[in-house]
């Protein structure tokens, strides 16, 4: 799908505030509500906009500890481990990375006791994991909130 400058501006506005109405976007870009709706529908149908969502401040809902993990797996267990981790409610994101069957994972938990429980009971118990490296988030300077065009 080819994206022009108007589409980019629509995407930028929606990235900044996904609750903007088509009327408000149209006013900003000097387009009709109908024209904006059609462009947004095309962006959705073309897979450019995957979904609309809300960004929740994890600390405000009691998830005080944010940790990142590099999890190496035996190749035969990689998909199974990734699926098990992706299904875990404490796992915010899980990606396969380049390297020796490596998963990159972001975990959000209430406190360090919950983190210890996650690591010992839910991570180390998975068959096929060969190495785990963890990093605790101290301070966030920037967080992904959609792709900036």
C-alpha positions in Angstrom: 0.0 0.0 0.0 1.3 3.4 -1.0 1.2 6.0 1.8 1.2 9.7 0.9 1.8 12.8 3.1 -1.8 13.1 4.0 -1.9 9.5 5.3 1.3 10.2 7.2 -0.3 13.2 8.9 -3.4 11.2 9.8 -1.2 8.5 11.3 0.8 11.0 13.2 -2.3 12.7 14.6 -3.8 9.3 15.6 -0.5 8.2 17.2 -0.5 11.4 19.4 -4.2 10.9 20.2 -6.1 7.8 19.1 -9.4 9.3 20.3 -9.4 12.2 17.7 -12.6 12.2 15.7 -12.6 12.2 12.0 -14.0 15.8 12.2 -11.1 17.0 14.3 -8.6 15.3 12.0 -10.3 16.8 9.0 -10.2 20.3 10.5 -6.5 19.9 11.1 -5.8 18.7 7.6 -8.5 20.6 5.7 -10.3 17.5 4.7 -13.9 16.4 5.1 -14.9 13.9 7.8 -15.8 11.4 5.0 -12.4 11.8 3.3 -10.7 11.1 6.6 -12.9 8.1 7.4 -12.1 6.7 3.9 -8.4 7.1 4.4 -8.4 5.6 7.9 -10.5 2.6 6.5 -7.9 2.2 3.7 -5.1 2.3 6.2 -6.8 -0.4 8.3 -7.7 -2.6 5.3 -4.1 -2.3 4.0 -2.7 -3.4 7.4 -0.9 -0.1 8.1 -3.1 0.5 11.1 -3.2 -2.9 12.9 -5.5 -1.8 15.7 -6.5 1.0 18.1 -5.5 0.6 21.7 -4.8 2.5 24.9 -1.4 2.9 26.6 -1.7 2.2 30.3 0.8 3.5 32.8 1.8 0.2 34.5 2.9 1.9 37.7 -0.6 3.5 38.1 -2.2 0.1 38.1 0.2 -1.5 40.6 2.9 -2.9 38.4 5.9 -1.2 40.0 8.7 -3.4 38.6 9.6 -3.5 34.9 12.2 -6.0 33.9 13.7 -7.1 30.5 14.9 -10.6 29.9 17.1 -12.3 27.3 16.1 -15.9 27.3 18.2 -18.4 25.3 16.5 -21.7 24.4 17.4 -24.9 22.8 16.2 -24.5 19.2 13.7 -27.4 19.4 11.9 -25.7 22.4 12.0 -22.1 21.1 8.4 -21.8 19.8 7.0 -23.7 22.8 8.8 -21.6 25.3 7.8 -18.4 23.4 4.1 -19.4 23.4 4.1 -20.3 27.1 5.7 -17.0 28.0 3.4 -15.0 25.6 0.4 -16.5 27.4 1.7 -15.4 30.8 -0.2 -12.3 32.1 3.1 -10.8 33.5 4.7 -10.8 30.1 4.0 -7.5 28.3 5.9 -8.4 25.1 8.0 -11.3 23.8 10.1 -11.3 20.6 12.4 -13.8 18.9 15.7 -12.1 18.4 18.7 -12.9 16.2 21.3 -15.0 18.0 21.3 -18.5 19.4 17.5 -19.1 19.7 17.1 -16.0 21.8 13.8 -14.4 23.1 13.6 -10.9 24.3 10.9 -10.3 26.9 9.4 -7.4 28.9 7.8 -8.3 32.2 5.7 -6.1 34.5 5.0 -7.2 38.0 3.8 -5.7 41.3 7.0 -5.9 43.3 10.3 -7.8 43.6 8.7 -10.7 45.4 6.4 -11.1 42.4 9.4 -10.9 40.1 11.3 -13.6 42.1 8.2 -15.8 41.9 7.9 -15.2 38.2 11.5 -16.1 37.6 11.6 -19.2 39.9 8.2 -20.6 39.3 7.2 -19.6 35.8 10.4 -19.0 33.8 13.0 -21.5 35.2 10.3 -24.2 35.2 10.1 -24.1 31.4 11.9 -27.0 29.6 14.4 -26.0 27.0 15.7 -22.7 28.5 19.5 -22.7 28.6 20.3 -19.1 29.8 18.4 -16.2 31.3 19.8 -12.7 31.6 17.7 -10.0 33.3 17.7 -6.2 33.5 15.6 -4.1 35.8 14.3 -0.8 34.5 15.4 2.1 36.6 14.0 5.1 34.6 12.1 5.4 31.3 13.2 8.2 29.0 11.1 7.2 26.0 8.5 4.5 25.4 7.2 3.3 22.1 3.8 4.8 21.4 3.4 3.9 17.8 5.7 4.4 14.9 6.7 8.0 14.2 6.5 8.9 10.5 
